[in-house]
Amino acid sequence: MMTRVRFAPSPTGNLHIGSVRTALFNWVFAKKSKGTLVLRIEDTDLERSKPEFEANILEGLHWLGLDFDEGPHVGGNYGPYRQSERIGLGVYQRVADEFLAKKLAYYAFETSEELDKERLDAEAKSLPYVYSRNSLKLTEAEVSEKLASGMPYVIRFRIPDGRGAVVTNDLIRGPVSFEADLLGDFVILKSDGTPTYNFAVVVDDIAMEITHVIRGEDHISNTPRQELLYEAIGAKAPEFAHLPIILGPDRSKLSKRHGAQSVSEYRDQGYLPDALVNYLSLLGWSPKDTRELLSKDELVAIFEIHQISKSGAIFDIEKLNWMNAHYIRPLSPFVLLDLVRPFLNDKQKAVFESKYTQETQLTILELVKDSLTVLPDINREVSIFTDSYDEYLEQYNGLEPGHLPMEVIRKFRDWVTQISAEIYEIDIDAVIDEILVETKLGKGKVMRPIRMACTGRASGPLLSRVLSLLGRDCLLERLKRF
């Protein structure tokens, strides 16, 4: 059978890092096996599901370049791809009715207060809570009477008596066993007629012919119930693979303080989609050759699902920053200009675009791009070339006499004063060599003070190129102010 995998987010919030990694591993697995990737929107939580969250999910996946073969946005032969639409077609009700007819499920009429009491009683005895099956003891006449009276009910799946252990052979973790007696008869249809998660997932995965389910380890506890539902329907269960949880650097659950954000937030903070995809692919998986910088094509070529780790994956924002910087460096100035333009603040953008031609803008970007970690860093870097000099100059207030070799700065100023036209890199390099000879100072003690006086900074890109781009008039003004 052709491989079919699915990514099935709930539109109850924006697309976040954990979900993206799940989508990514499904995408890679589908590409690797030349299979089909399905997007299914699991919106059975009708109150919390919002169209704007679904839009955010679709936008995030598109931005990351994770394309789907089927889904609500592209169609397909196995739709509808929103569970809310499948509810309206009676998909889940039909299967529930079949279960009722075969005595595989039953009506349960307990109130929430009665169920709470059952849980408290189990807790008082230090026992795991298992539903009492009180409604299963009702006669057919009693059930009919309650239904006729309009009493609220749910439909519960009946765990087969004496079922014993439910064993799942996880592709990542190996055999995982659960005792069926501890599961309890679970709800498959709620009182409002909507399906529970476990029931809807199984019905849809069968209908959509899903062969592999790759998801987070927080779903392991759902697996035995789903295995039992596959058995009851008489369908072969897909192969399961549960990805390790993502942890913060302190090994606690990933949270906002560790960098857990929505994908749209990472996009708005200036991360590149390929860098984010590359980084997330290494959370819980690594290639045999220990490479870290991988294109999507390289990732697909070398990916093996059994290489995914069982242990938690540590999310390190510094590593993501390092990787993002690596993805910025090879970009052409033309591409980079389009990427950074939305991140320039109003002040920098006004000066940068009015003062410099596009050719010079591209030259500046080529010069500073190695200093960018995220795209908004462009404001810091181009401020060398805009009139933010005074902001940096303040750091030198109060310097003791002799802290800087002023002789070097004066010699350089005198040379700039004599220039009547454009300043070229080759000439700047030549005068710096002359000053080195005249002052008998080391290179750092010559170039650093010149850089500080002309840019307000102690370090930066190639000095002669920066100074030639600033031009004679700007240099004279800044040297005077310094």
LOMI-152262 format. One line per 3 residues: number of its first residue (from 1); their letters; for each residue x, y negated, z of C-alpha. Coordinates in nm, 2 decimals. Last residue first. Layout:
REM LOMI-152262
NUM = A = X,Y,Z | ...
***
This chain:
REM LOMI-152262
482 = FRK = 3.46,-6.30,1.78 | 3.24,-6.58,1.64 | 3.52,-6.69,1.40
479 = LRE = 3.60,-6.33,1.30 | 3.23,-6.28,1.23 | 3.20,-6.59,1.01
476 = LLC = 3.52,-6.51,0.82 | 3.41,-6.15,0.76 | 3.07,-6.25,0.64
473 = DRG = 3.22,-6.50,0.39 | 3.48,-6.25,0.26 | 3.26,-5.95,0.19
470 = LLS = 3.07,-5.70,0.41 | 3.11,-5.43,0.15 | 3.49,-5.48,0.14
467 = LVR = 3.50,-5.46,0.52 | 3.31,-5.13,0.53 | 3.52,-4.98,0.25
464 = SLL = 3.85,-5.07,0.43 | 3.72,-4.93,0.76 | 3.61,-4.58,0.65
461 = PGS = 3.31,-4.52,0.87 | 3.28,-4.61,1.24 | 3.46,-4.67,1.56
458 = ARG = 3.52,-4.95,1.82 | 3.22,-5.15,1.72 | 3.14,-5.53,1.68
455 = TCA = 3.18,-5.50,1.31 | 3.46,-5.74,1.22 | 3.63,-5.80,1.55
452 = MRI = 3.59,-5.44,1.66 | 3.71,-5.30,1.33 | 4.01,-5.53,1.33
449 = PRM = 4.08,-5.43,1.70 | 4.07,-5.06,1.60 | 4.28,-5.08,1.29
446 = VKG = 4.59,-5.23,1.45 | 4.62,-5.05,1.78 | 4.51,-4.73,1.62
443 = KGL = 4.77,-4.75,1.35 | 5.05,-4.79,1.60 | 5.21,-5.13,1.66
440 = KTE = 5.54,-5.26,1.50 | 5.37,-5.60,1.46 | 5.51,-5.69,1.12
437 = VLI = 5.51,-5.33,0.98 | 5.15,-5.24,1.10 | 5.04,-5.59,0.98
434 = EDI = 5.17,-5.52,0.63 | 5.00,-5.18,0.62 | 4.67,-5.35,0.72
431 = VAD = 4.73,-5.60,0.44 | 4.77,-5.32,0.18 | 4.46,-5.13,0.30
428 = IDI = 4.25,-5.44,0.27 | 4.38,-5.51,-0.08 | 4.30,-5.15,-0.19
425 = EYI = 3.95,-5.19,-0.05 | 3.87,-5.50,-0.25 | 3.77,-5.85,-0.13
422 = EAS = 3.58,-6.07,-0.37 | 3.70,-6.42,-0.42 | 3.90,-6.70,-0.26
419 = IQT = 4.11,-6.49,-0.02 | 4.34,-6.71,0.19 | 4.10,-6.71,0.49
416 = VWD = 4.09,-6.33,0.48 | 4.47,-6.32,0.53 | 4.45,-6.56,0.82
413 = RFK = 4.18,-6.36,0.98 | 4.39,-6.04,0.95 | 4.68,-6.21,1.11
410 = RIV = 4.46,-6.35,1.39 | 4.31,-6.01,1.46 | 4.65,-5.85,1.49
407 = EMP = 4.79,-6.12,1.72 | 4.48,-6.08,1.93 | 4.61,-5.75,2.05
404 = LHG = 4.31,-5.66,2.27 | 4.31,-5.62,2.64 | 4.57,-5.90,2.66
401 = PEL = 4.33,-6.15,2.82 | 4.07,-5.96,3.02 | 3.74,-5.87,2.85
398 = GNY = 3.45,-6.06,3.00 | 3.22,-6.05,2.70 | 3.32,-5.76,2.47
395 = QEL = 2.99,-5.57,2.50 | 2.81,-5.88,2.38 | 2.96,-5.85,2.03
392 = YED = 2.73,-5.56,1.96 | 2.41,-5.76,1.98 | 2.59,-6.05,1.81
389 = YSD = 2.66,-5.84,1.50 | 2.30,-5.75,1.43 | 2.30,-5.96,1.10
386 = TFI = 2.29,-5.67,0.86 | 2.58,-5.47,0.73 | 2.68,-5.31,1.06
383 = SVE = 2.31,-5.28,1.13 | 2.31,-5.02,0.86 | 2.44,-4.75,1.10
380 = RNI = 2.21,-4.82,1.39 | 1.90,-4.84,1.18 | 2.00,-4.53,0.98
377 = DPL = 1.98,-4.34,1.31 | 1.61,-4.32,1.23 | 1.69,-4.02,0.99
374 = VTL = 1.83,-3.79,1.26 | 2.19,-3.70,1.33 | 2.34,-3.97,1.10
371 = SDK = 2.71,-4.05,1.12 | 2.80,-3.85,0.80 | 2.54,-4.06,0.62
368 = VLE = 2.73,-4.38,0.67 | 2.95,-4.43,0.36 | 2.71,-4.26,0.11
365 = LIT = 2.43,-4.47,0.25 | 2.64,-4.79,0.21 | 2.72,-4.70,-0.15
362 = LQT = 2.35,-4.63,-0.22 | 2.26,-4.97,-0.08 | 2.53,-5.13,-0.29
359 = EQT = 2.37,-4.98,-0.61 | 2.03,-5.08,-0.49 | 2.14,-5.44,-0.46
356 = YKS = 2.21,-5.58,-0.11 | 2.09,-5.88,0.08 | 1.71,-5.84,0.02
353 = EFV = 1.68,-5.47,0.08 | 1.91,-5.45,0.38 | 1.79,-5.77,0.54
350 = AKQ = 1.41,-5.69,0.52 | 1.47,-5.32,0.60 | 1.68,-5.40,0.91
347 = KDN = 1.42,-5.63,1.06 | 1.11,-5.42,0.97 | 1.26,-5.10,1.11
344 = LFP = 1.41,-4.86,0.87 | 1.25,-4.51,0.91 | 1.03,-4.52,0.60
341 = RVL = 1.34,-4.60,0.39 | 1.54,-4.31,0.53 | 1.41,-4.03,0.31
338 = DLL = 1.39,-4.23,-0.02 | 1.75,-4.36,0.03 | 1.87,-4.01,0.12
335 = VFP = 1.76,-3.87,-0.21 | 1.94,-4.14,-0.41 | 2.24,-4.12,-0.18
332 = SLP = 2.28,-3.75,-0.25 | 2.22,-3.52,0.04 | 2.51,-3.30,0.15
329 = RIY = 2.54,-3.47,0.49 | 2.18,-3.46,0.59 | 2.16,-3.08,0.63
326 = HAN = 2.46,-3.07,0.86 | 2.31,-3.36,1.08 | 2.00,-3.15,1.12
323 = MWN = 2.20,-2.85,1.23 | 2.37,-3.05,1.51 | 2.04,-3.20,1.62
320 = LKE = 1.89,-2.85,1.63 | 2.18,-2.73,1.84 | 2.13,-3.03,2.07
317 = IDF = 1.76,-2.95,2.10 | 1.84,-2.60,2.24 | 1.55,-2.36,2.24
314 = IAG = 1.66,-2.03,2.41 | 1.51,-1.71,2.26 | 1.36,-1.46,2.51
311 = SKS = 1.48,-1.10,2.49 | 1.35,-0.84,2.25 | 1.58,-0.95,1.97
308 = IQH = 1.49,-0.95,1.60 | 1.73,-0.73,1.40 | 1.45,-0.48,1.34
305 = IEF = 1.28,-0.74,1.12 | 1.56,-0.75,0.87 | 1.64,-1.07,0.69
302 = IAV = 1.94,-1.09,0.46 | 1.78,-1.20,0.12 | 1.49,-1.39,0.28
299 = LED = 1.72,-1.60,0.48 | 1.95,-1.67,0.19 | 1.65,-1.79,-0.02
296 = KSL = 1.53,-2.01,0.27 | 1.88,-2.16,0.30 | 2.10,-2.05,0.58
293 = LER = 2.34,-2.24,0.81 | 2.41,-2.02,1.11 | 2.61,-1.72,0.98
290 = TDK = 2.66,-1.45,1.23 | 2.75,-1.19,0.96 | 2.48,-0.95,1.09
287 = PSW = 2.22,-1.22,1.06 | 2.05,-1.36,1.38 | 1.70,-1.34,1.52
284 = GLL = 1.53,-1.45,1.84 | 1.54,-1.82,1.76 | 1.76,-1.82,1.45
281 = SLY = 1.48,-1.87,1.21 | 1.37,-2.17,1.41 | 1.70,-2.35,1.33
278 = NVL = 1.68,-2.28,0.95 | 1.31,-2.39,0.93 | 1.39,-2.71,1.13
275 = ADP = 1.69,-2.79,0.91 | 1.49,-2.72,0.59 | 1.21,-2.96,0.71
272 = LYG = 1.45,-3.25,0.79 | 1.42,-3.41,1.13 | 1.35,-3.78,1.14
269 = QDR = 1.14,-3.83,1.45 | 0.82,-3.84,1.25 | 0.89,-3.49,1.11
266 = YES = 0.97,-3.36,1.46 | 0.64,-3.51,1.58 | 0.45,-3.36,1.29
263 = VSQ = 0.58,-3.02,1.39 | 0.43,-3.05,1.73 | 0.66,-3.08,2.03
260 = AGH = 0.83,-2.85,2.27 | 1.16,-3.04,2.32 | 1.27,-2.91,2.66
257 = RKS = 1.07,-3.17,2.86 | 0.77,-3.09,2.65 | 0.77,-2.73,2.76
254 = LKS = 0.94,-2.40,2.68 | 0.88,-2.15,2.95 | 1.17,-2.13,3.19
251 = RDP = 1.51,-2.01,3.08 | 1.69,-2.33,3.20 | 1.77,-2.41,2.83
248 = GLI = 1.39,-2.38,2.75 | 1.24,-2.05,2.65 | 1.08,-1.92,2.33
245 = IPL = 0.91,-1.59,2.38 | 1.03,-1.29,2.18 | 0.84,-1.19,1.87
242 = HAF = 0.59,-0.90,1.88 | 0.59,-0.67,1.58 | 0.28,-0.45,1.51
239 = EPA = 0.22,-0.21,1.23 | -0.14,-0.22,1.11 | -0.41,0.00,1.27
236 = KAG = -0.56,0.27,1.04 | -0.94,0.24,1.04 | -1.20,0.46,1.19
233 = IAE = -1.40,0.17,1.34 | -1.36,0.31,1.69 | -0.99,0.38,1.63
230 = YLL = -0.93,0.03,1.51 | -1.11,-0.10,1.82 | -0.90,0.11,2.05
227 = EQR = -0.58,-0.03,1.89 | -0.72,-0.38,1.94 | -0.77,-0.32,2.30
224 = PTN = -0.42,-0.18,2.33 | -0.27,-0.48,2.15 | -0.41,-0.77,2.35
221 = SIH = -0.15,-0.74,2.62 | 0.12,-0.77,2.36 | -0.02,-1.10,2.24
218 = DEG = 0.21,-1.32,2.46 | 0.49,-1.15,2.27 | 0.43,-1.38,1.97
215 = RIV = 0.30,-1.25,1.64 | 0.38,-1.03,1.34 | 0.09,-0.81,1.24
212 = HTI = 0.17,-0.58,0.94 | -0.06,-0.41,0.69 | -0.35,-0.66,0.67
209 = EMA = -0.63,-0.52,0.45 | -0.83,-0.84,0.47 | -1.14,-0.66,0.59
206 = IDD = -0.93,-0.46,0.84 | -0.75,-0.77,0.96 | -1.08,-0.95,0.99
203 = VVV = -1.26,-0.69,1.20 | -0.95,-0.65,1.42 | -0.90,-1.02,1.48
200 = AFN = -1.27,-1.09,1.54 | -1.28,-0.82,1.81 | -0.97,-0.92,1.99
197 = YTP = -1.05,-1.29,1.99 | -1.41,-1.26,2.11 | -1.69,-1.28,1.86
194 = TGD = -1.96,-1.55,1.86 | -2.32,-1.45,1.94 | -2.38,-1.72,2.20
191 = SKL = -2.37,-1.46,2.48 | -2.02,-1.34,2.37 | -1.96,-1.05,2.13
188 = IVF = -1.66,-0.81,2.18 | -1.65,-0.81,2.56 | -1.42,-0.56,2.73
185 = DGL = -1.49,-0.23,2.90 | -1.20,-0.21,3.14 | -0.83,-0.21,3.05
182 = LDA = -0.69,-0.02,3.34 | -0.84,0.31,3.24 | -0.67,0.27,2.90
179 = EFS = -0.33,0.29,3.04 | -0.08,0.10,2.82 | 0.23,0.22,2.64
176 = VPG = 0.48,0.04,2.42 | 0.69,0.24,2.18 | 0.97,0.04,2.01
173 = RIL = 1.03,-0.32,2.10 | 1.08,-0.48,1.76 | 0.87,-0.27,1.52
170 = DNT = 0.63,-0.19,1.80 | 0.51,0.17,1.82 | 0.18,0.12,2.01
167 = VVA = 0.07,0.38,2.27 | -0.27,0.38,2.44 | -0.25,0.61,2.74
164 = GRG = -0.54,0.82,2.86 | -0.88,0.82,2.67 | -1.05,1.01,2.96
161 = DPI = -1.38,0.84,2.88 | -1.37,0.63,2.57 | -1.35,0.25,2.65
158 = RFR = -1.69,0.11,2.57 | -1.69,-0.22,2.40 | -1.90,-0.48,2.56
155 = IVY = -2.18,-0.68,2.41 | -2.29,-0.99,2.60 | -2.62,-1.07,2.75
152 = PMG = -2.86,-1.35,2.83 | -3.21,-1.23,2.94 | -3.47,-1.30,2.67
149 = SAL = -3.75,-1.10,2.83 | -3.74,-0.85,2.54 | -3.37,-0.79,2.59
146 = KES = -3.42,-0.72,2.95 | -3.70,-0.48,2.88 | -3.51,-0.30,2.61
143 = VEA = -3.22,-0.25,2.84 | -3.44,-0.11,3.11 | -3.61,0.12,2.87
140 = ETL = -3.27,0.24,2.74 | -3.16,0.32,3.09 | -2.91,0.10,3.27
137 = KLS = -2.59,0.26,3.40 | -2.38,0.10,3.13 | -2.48,-0.24,3.28
134 = NRS = -2.30,-0.15,3.60 | -1.98,-0.08,3.41 | -1.77,-0.21,3.70
131 = YVY = -1.53,-0.42,3.50 | -1.17,-0.35,3.60 | -0.98,-0.59,3.83
128 = PLS = -0.64,-0.48,3.95 | -0.66,-0.38,4.31 | -0.53,-0.57,4.62
125 = KAE = -0.86,-0.48,4.81 | -0.95,-0.84,4.85 | -0.86,-0.90,4.48
122 = ADL = -1.10,-0.62,4.37 | -1.38,-0.78,4.57 | -1.29,-1.12,4.43
119 = REK = -1.31,-0.99,4.08 | -1.65,-0.82,4.13 | -1.78,-1.14,4.29
116 = DLE = -1.67,-1.34,3.99 | -1.86,-1.09,3.77 | -2.18,-1.14,3.96
113 = EST = -2.14,-1.52,3.95 | -2.08,-1.51,3.57 | -2.41,-1.32,3.53
110 = EFA = -2.42,-0.96,3.45 | -2.63,-0.85,3.15 | -2.42,-0.61,2.95
107 = YYA = -2.54,-0.47,2.62 | -2.35,-0.16,2.50 | -2.06,-0.05,2.28
104 = LKK = -1.94,0.28,2.12 | -2.29,0.42,2.17 | -2.30,0.49,1.79
101 = ALF = -2.59,0.25,1.73 | -2.42,-0.01,1.96 | -2.09,0.02,1.76
98 = EDA = -2.28,-0.02,1.43 | -2.45,-0.34,1.57 | -2.12,-0.48,1.67
95 = VRQ = -1.98,-0.42,1.32 | -2.28,-0.60,1.17 | -2.26,-0.89,1.42
92 = YVG = -1.89,-0.95,1.32 | -1.95,-1.01,0.95 | -2.28,-1.19,1.00
89 = LGI = -2.22,-1.43,0.72 | -2.23,-1.73,0.96 | -1.96,-1.57,1.17
86 = RES = -1.74,-1.54,0.86 | -1.76,-1.91,0.81 | -1.65,-1.98,1.17
83 = QRY = -1.37,-1.72,1.11 | -1.22,-1.94,0.84 | -1.06,-1.75,0.55
80 = PGY = -1.38,-1.66,0.37 | -1.23,-1.48,0.21 | -1.06,-1.16,0.09
77 = NGG = -1.03,-1.23,-0.29 | -0.83,-1.56,-0.26 | -0.86,-1.93,-0.20
74 = VHP = -0.58,-2.18,-0.19 | -0.67,-2.42,0.10 | -0.88,-2.17,0.30
71 = GED = -0.61,-1.91,0.26 | -0.43,-1.68,0.02 | -0.08,-1.67,-0.13
68 = FDL = 0.07,-1.91,0.13 | 0.36,-2.15,0.09 | 0.59,-2.24,0.38
65 = GLW = 0.77,-2.55,0.25 | 0.81,-2.71,0.59 | 0.60,-3.01,0.48
62 = HLG = 0.33,-2.77,0.35 | 0.32,-2.58,0.68 | 0.29,-2.91,0.87
59 = ELI = 0.02,-3.05,0.65 | -0.19,-2.74,0.67 | -0.16,-2.73,1.05
56 = NAE = -0.24,-3.10,1.08 | -0.54,-3.06,0.86 | -0.66,-2.77,1.08
53 = FEP = -0.61,-3.00,1.39 | -0.81,-3.28,1.22 | -1.09,-3.04,1.14
50 = KSR = -1.13,-2.96,1.51 | -1.17,-2.64,1.71 | -1.23,-2.70,2.08
47 = ELD = -1.61,-2.65,2.09 | -1.63,-2.38,1.82 | -1.37,-2.15,1.97
44 = TDE = -1.42,-1.91,1.69 | -1.18,-2.12,1.48 | -0.93,-1.86,1.37
41 = IRL = -0.80,-2.01,1.05 | -0.65,-1.74,0.83 | -0.35,-1.80,0.62
38 = VLT = -0.25,-1.49,0.42 | 0.10,-1.39,0.29 | 0.11,-1.12,0.03
35 = GKS = 0.40,-0.88,-0.03 | 0.73,-0.89,-0.21 | 0.88,-0.71,0.09
32 = KKA = 1.13,-0.99,0.16 | 0.89,-1.26,0.07 | 0.62,-1.13,0.30
29 = FVW = 0.87,-1.08,0.58 | 1.01,-1.43,0.53 | 0.66,-1.59,0.55
26 = NFL = 0.56,-1.38,0.85 | 0.88,-1.48,1.02 | 0.81,-1.85,0.94
23 = ATR = 0.45,-1.85,1.05 | 0.55,-1.71,1.39 | 0.83,-1.97,1.41
20 = VSG = 0.57,-2.23,1.32 | 0.34,-2.12,1.60 | 0.60,-2.15,1.86
17 = IHL = 0.71,-2.49,1.74 | 0.36,-2.65,1.74 | 0.09,-2.71,1.49
14 = NGT = -0.15,-2.96,1.64 | -0.43,-2.84,1.87 | -0.75,-2.63,1.88
11 = PSP = -0.72,-2.53,1.52 | -0.64,-2.17,1.61 | -0.36,-2.02,1.40
8 = AFR = -0.37,-1.70,1.20 | -0.06,-1.62,1.00 | -0.12,-1.31,0.80
5 = VRT = 0.07,-1.02,0.65 | -0.01,-0.80,0.35 | 0.24,-0.54,0.23
2 = MM = 0.12,-0.35,-0.08 | 0.00,0.00,0.00
***
